[in-house]
Amino acid sequence: MMTASPSNRRQRWITIADGQRIREMRHRCGLAQAELAGLAGVSLDTVVRLERQNRTTCRTRTLARIAAALGETPATIAAVTLTDPVTRSDTTS
């Protein structure tokens, strides 16, 4: 039986968050960064770090907690770049 190496296991639980989207949704909900952090059960530093960059890594669990606190699904705040099979250029969804 083949097992995943520790680094492969860690990578499965990491995603890319769209900081700008998180910030916009937080503003729409009328929340301060500290309020979002409290609702999501994450540190204020985490919210600040995620919002500071347009695309930044975070744990999948963290992204899910923030999304739930905002009343959204994780997919709405994940930054996903796919390659269009026809043009072979990057598209953002």
Secondary structure, 3 states (H helix, E strand, C coil): CCCCCHHHHHHHCEEEEEHHHHHHHHHHCCCCHHHHHHHHCCCHHHHHHHHHCCEEEEEHHHHHHHHHHCCCCHHHHECCEEECCCCCCEEEC
